[in-house]
Every structure is written in C-alpha cells, then in structure tokens.
Amino acid sequence: MNTSLRNYLTVTGGYWAFTITDGAIRMLVVLYFHQLGYSPFEVAMLFLFYEFFGIVTNLVGGWLGARIGLNLTMHIGMGMQIIALAMLTVPDTWLSVAYVMAAQALSGIAKDLNKMSAKASVKTLVNEGNEASLFKWVALLTGSKNALKGAGFFIGAALLQNIGFRGALALLSGLLLAVLIITAIRLPSGVGKMASKPKFNQVFSRVAAINWLSAARFFLFGSRDIWFVVGLPVFLYDVLKWPFMQVGGFLALWIIGYGLIQASAPRLLGRSHHGKGPNGASARFWAFALAVFPAGIAVGLNRGWPADGVLITGLILFGAVFAINSAVHSYLILAYADRDKVAMNVGFYYMANAGGRLTGTVLSGWIYQQAGLTGCLWWSSAFVLMAALLSLALPPVDSTHASAA
C-alpha cells in the first residue's frame, strides 16, 4: 500500500469514527431534551452555538491548518469532542440551556475542525489535474461520512433507549479517545501545511467561483436543516407518535441512503461528464431539480394524504437528489481551490456551509412552532431556489483561476 493511500484511509477512518459520535450526540440531545420538556424552539436553540462556532471554526480552522498542518487540526477537533461529550454527563439539574449550548459550542468547533481537515487532506493526496480521481475520492469520503452519520443517529437513539443518556455519552467518548490515539500514531506531521505562514486576511477567497459556490452552499444546507433538524423528528415523535427507536432508525436509514448515493455520484454522473468531474452547469441543474421535492411534500400534507407515506416517499426522493447536489458541491470546492491554499479555501467554503446550517437550525424550531412541518417545507423549497439562482454564476472548472479577482 502506497503512503498516500494509507494516509487517505487513516484520515477517512478517523473521520468515520468522529462522524458516528457527531450523529449520535445530535439525536441524543434532540430526543432527550424534548423528553425533559423543552419546546421545539428551545431544542433548536441548544444547537445555536454548535452552528455559530462552526462558522468561526471554518474561517479560522483553514488558516490554522495551513500553518500547523491538517493532521493537528483534526486531532484537536477529536479532543474537543471528547470534552463536549463529557460535559453532558453531569446531573440533569446542571443541564441549563446555557450550559448545554456551551457544550454544543465545543462540539461544533470539533466537528468543523475535523471535517475541514479531512476534506482538505484529500486535495493533497490526489495527483494534480486528475479531476476524475478527485471527484471519486471526495465523493467516497463525504458519502461514507454521511452514511455513518445516519448510523450515528440510530446508535444515539438505541443507546438512549438501552443504556440511558449518560451511559451513551461515556461509551462514545471512550470510542473517540481510542481513535484519536491510533490516528495520532499513524498520520505523518505537516499534512496540508503551507511552506510560508499565511496571513489571516488570506482566508477570504479572491476566486469568484469559490465565493458564488459558498453562497449557494449556504442556502443548500439551510434548506435541509430548516425541516430536518427539529421539525421532522419532533413531528414524527409528537404527531405520528413514533417511539425513539423508530424516529432514530428512520432518520438513520435516510442519512445512510443519502450517503451511499453521494458516494456513488461519480459513477451515477460518469456518462454525462465523459470521465471528467462536474461543473457549474451540473450544480445549477441539480439545485433546480431539488426545489420540487420539499414543495411536493408540503402539498401532499396540506391535501391530507397519509403523512407516513408522504414523508417516507418524499424523503427518499429529496435525499437522493440532495445527495447528488452535495457531492457536486464537495467536488467543485476542491476543483476550484488553489492547491497550495486548499485548507483556507475549504475552510471559507465550509464557513458558509455552517452559516446555512445555523440559519436552518434556528428557523426549523421557530417555523415549526409558527407554521408546523409544512411551513418548514415551503421555506426549504425557497432556500433551494436561492441556491439554484446563485449557481447561475458558477463557471466551468478549467476557467476558475482566470476569474480570480
């Protein structure tokens, strides 16, 4: 096994383990605190700092990774996630909104340090100019991550039901500590580190394509979280009366399927791209296609069709098309990025991603309280349309650097 492949597998393994804990803690917090009597908006607010500090982390983390190496930023993220998990093991009387928000802030920093480090590392491990391989490897990393995040949702719900909230947190933190030790031993130092120390103002992209793609990413991921983070699980639990395991299992299977489609995107889109990676036109087409599905689900629910069937069918279709959108975006940011500034370019892009998630998370709780799940779905469709319109400015990959300001 060559060194690049070994390092890719090590990075991927660490990312997988972290992702399981991230998905599990999300489901644990949503279900446990709803059970304690928190309103949907209060549950959404618990994730406010998680998403807000993701914005800050991606902005600073890319710059930090370029200075100290992506392996170190990944391990710092794992260590912070272990602390965040441990913070929630305190008695219920300590679990105020402010305290949980603080723990979630650490978890948000940890998640985005880990994600930025793993995805930026892929660019350094693929030969320059090999766009088909870059699309393949980033799609595999991202798709497998999302499949495992779905598994994390199920694991979180199952652990909550079987060993309780604190037992689940202790088990997850022990797993992540073991992975941290293994990856620290196996990864070389200095992955993604720039030869010269970049200045902080260099984190803001001067490539127009990256700025347009980042804006589209904001609305794309906001569109998902507007209904998926709080509205959907609370609707399934409160309105459809599904138990914890059924809610967690359903959302887990959705994310697993979404991840598998995302990982298969290079093969699914291969013929239309003639062996090359996607381009700006691909992002536009798939974004406009995605906008149909949340609107369709909302229409079905408003007409009184069976909610279980509408949601299951609609989620499958939405998930499949959203997965293609996400895979195309994840490839384009690496294709548009400068090789020697990949950590900072990816950090800037995922700052916009985190901003969309923050907006979607807060709106999910507020809109659900005001207008129910159908209100969340209409907002979701509007966000997707914004992503599609912003994608109109995306250029072909080979003309990116000519458009740098």
N, C-alpha and C positions, 0 to 999 in steps of 0.2 A: 504493500500500500504506500503510495507516494505521500509526501509530507502535506501537500495542500489538501488532499482528500482526507487524511487523518485529522487535520485541523478543522476542516469543514464538519466532519462527523462529531468532533468534540464540541464545537460551538453549537451544533444542532441538538446534541444530547442535553447540553446544559440549558438551552432554550426550551426544549421539551419539558424538562423537569420543572423549570420555573413556571411555565405556562399552566401546568396542571395545578400548581398551588394558586396561581392567579385566578383561574376559573373557579376553583373550589371556594376560595375566600369570597368571591363575588356572590355565589349562591348562598353561602353560609350567612353572610351579612344581610342579604335581601330577605331571606326566609326567617332567620332568627329574630331580626329586629321588627319585622312585620308581626311576628308572633308575640313579641313583647308589647305590641300596641302602637307602634309608630305608624303614622299616616303615610300614604304613598309619597307625598311631597317631602316628609321628614326622612324617609328612606332614601329618596333621591339626593337630599342634602348631605347625607353621610358620605356620598361619593364626590361631593363638590371639590374638596381639596385633592382627592385622588386624581381627578381630571385636571384641575388647575395646575397642580405641581407637575403634571405630565407636560404641560405646555412649557413651563420653565425648564424642566429637565432636558427636554429635547433641544431647546435652544442652547443651554449651557453644556449639555452632555456631549453633543457633537464636537464642540470646541475642546472640551476636556479630553475626549477620546483621541482627537488629533494630536494632543500634547503628551498624553501619558500612555496611550495605547488602548485599543478596544478590549483587550483581554482584561485589563484592570477595571475598566468601567463596568464590564459585565459582572465581575466578581463583587464589586462594590454594590451593585444592584441586588445580587443574591443575598449579601449580608444584611442589607436594609430590609429585605422582605422577611427574613428570619426574625428581625427585631419587631417588625409590624405584626407578624403572626403572634409573637409572644405577648405583645401589648394587649391583645384582645382576650387573653386567658384570665384576666382579673375578674373579681365578682361582679355580678350584674349591677350592683349599686354604684360601681365606678364607671359604668358604661354610659356616660352622658353623651349627648350629641357632639359636644366639643371634643371630648376625649376620643371618640370613635373617628371623628373627622381627622384628628391628628394622626391616628394610626393609619388611616387610609391615605393620608398625605405621604407618609413614608412608603406605603405600598405603591402609590402612584409613581413616585420617584424611582423606586426599584424597578417597576415594570418597564418604564420607558428607557432607563439606562440599559436594561437587559435587551430590549427589543432593538433599540438603535445600534447597540454593539453587535448583535448577531447579524442583523441585515446588512449593515455597512461592511462587516467582515467578508461577506460573500463577494463583493466587488473586488476585494484584494486577492481572492483565491481563484478567480476566473481570468484566463488569458485575455488581454485587452483586444477588443474587436470581435470577440466570439459572442455575438449577441444571442444566438440561439441557445448556447450553453448557459449564458447569464439568465435568460428567461426561465430555462428549465430549473436551474438550481435555486433561484429566488422563489419560484412558484412552489417547489417542493418544500423549502424551508417554511414559507408562510402557510401553505396549505396544511402541512403536517402539524404546525403550531396550532392552527385553528381547530383541527380535529381533536387535538389533545386538550385544548381549552374546553371543548364540548365534553370531553371525558371528565375534565375537572369539575364542570357543573354537576354532572351525575355523581362524581365522587363526593363533592361537597354535600349534596342532598342526602346521599346514602350514609355518610359519616354522621351528619346531623341527626338522622333518624336512629342510628345504631349505637354511636358512642358519645353523642352529645357535642355541643358547641366547642367546649374547651378540649375535650379529648381529640377532636378532629384537628384543631389548631396545633396541638402538641405533636401529633403524628406528621402533619405536613411540614412543620418547621424542622423536625428531625430528618426527614427525607431530603429537604433542600440543603441542609448543612452537609450531608454526605456527598451530594452532587457538587457543592462548592469546593470541597476538598479535592475531589477527583479531577475536576476541570482545572483547578489551580495548578495541579501537578503536571497535567498533560499538555496544556497550551503554552506555546512559546511566548516570550515577552515582546512587546512592541508591535503587535498586530494593528495595522492602520495608523501608526504613529507617523506624523509628518517630520521630515528631516529638519525643517525650520519651525520655530514656535509661532503658530498663527496668532494674530491679534484677535481680540474678541469681536471687533466690528466686522471681521471676515465671515462670521456665521450667517450674516444676511446675504442671501443669494443675489448675484448680479446676472444670473441667467434667467431670461424672461420665461422660458418654458417651465423652469422649476417653480417660479412664482405662480404662474397660472395653474400648474398641476397641484400645487399646495392649496390654493384657494378652492379648486374643485374637490380635493380630498376633504377639506373642512366640511363641505355640505354633504358629501357622500357618506361619511361616517356619522355625521349628525343625523342623517336620515334614518339610519339603522337604529341608533340608540334612543331616538325620540319615542319609539314604541317598544323596543326590545328590552331596555334596561329595567324599567319599573312597570310600565303599563301592562305589558304582556304577562309577566309572571304573577302580578297581583290579580289581573283579570282571570287567569287560569285557576288561581287559588281561591279567590273570593266569589267570582261569578259562576264559574263552571264547577267549583267545589272539588278540584283535583287535589289529592294529597301531595305532600312534599316530594315523595319519590317520583310521582308521575310528572309533576312540574319539572323537577330536575332532570329526569330521564328524557322527557320530550325536548327540552331546550338543549340537552347534551347531544341527542341524536341529530338535531338540526345543525348544530355547530360542527359536529363530526362530518356530516354530509357536505356541509358548506366547505369545510377544509379539504375534503377529498376531491371535490370539484375544482377547488382552487389549485391544488397540487397537480391536477390533470389538465389545467388550462393550456399549457404548451402543446399537448397532443390534440386537444379539442379544437384549438385555433390554428394548428400547424398548416393545414392546407390553404387557409385564407391568407397566410403570411408568407407562403413559399419558402419556409425554412428560416425566415428572419423573425425578429421579435415584433410585437405590436407597435403601433404608432399613435399619434394624436387622433386620427380618424377612428381607431378602434375604441378609444376612451369615449368619444362622442356617441358612437353607435350604441354601445352597451349602457351608457348612462340614460339615454332617451328610452331604451327598452325597459330599463329597471323601473322608471317612473310609473309605468302602467300598473304594477302589481300592488303596492300599498293602496292605491286608489281603488283597485278592483276588490280588494279585501274589505275596504270600508263600505263600498256599495253593497256587497253581499251581506254584511252585518246589518246595515240600515234596512235592507229589504226583508230581514227576518229569517234568512236562510240559516240552517243549523250551524251554530257558532263553531262547534268542534270541527265539522267538515270544512267550513270556510277557512278557518285558521290553519288547519293542517295542510290543506291543499295550497293555500296562498303562501304559507311559509316555505314550503318545498320549492315553489316556483321563484319566490323572491330570493331565497337563499342561493339557488343555482345561478341566477343572473347576477346577484350581488357578488358572488364568489369570482365570476369572470371579471367584473369591474375591479375588484380588489387586486386580483392577480395582474391585470393590465397596469394598474397604477403602481404596484410594487415593482414591476419591471421598469416602467418608464422613469421612476425617480433614479434608479441606478444607471439606466442608459443615458439620461440627461446629465448626471453628475460628473464633475471632473474627477478623474481617478485619484489625484493627489489631495482632493478636498472632499472625498466621499463621506467621511464622518460628519463634517459640518453641513454638507448638502442634505444628507439623510436626516440629520438632527433638525434642520429647519423645516423640512417636509413633515416630519412626524410631530413637530410643534403644532402645525396646522391640523394634523390628524387629532391630536389631543384636544385642541380647541373645539373641533367639531364634536368630539365625544362629550366634552364638558357641557357644551350648549345642548346637545341632545339629551344628556342625562337630566339636567335641570328641567328642561321642557317636558321630559317624559313624566316626571312626577306632577308638575303643575298642570299640564294639559289633561292628564288622566283625571285629576280631581275636577277640572272645569268641564271637560267635554267627553270623558270616557276614552275607551280604546279607539273608537272611530275618529275622534278628534286627533289623536296621536298619528293615526294613519294618514289623514289628509295633510297634516304638517310634514310627514315623512315624504309624501309624494312631491310636495312643493320644494323640499330640500334637494331631492334628486334632480328635479328640473333645473335648479340653480347650478348643480354640479355639471349637468349636461351643457348648459349655456356657457359656463366658464371654459369648458373643454373645447369650445369652438376655436379658442386661441392657441391650442397646442400644435406645435409644428411637427414635421417628420423628425425622427431621431437624428438623422445624419446632418440636419441643419441647425441643431440646437446651439452649438457654440458660436455659430455665425450671428445668432441673435443676442448674444451676451451684451449687456449694457456697459 
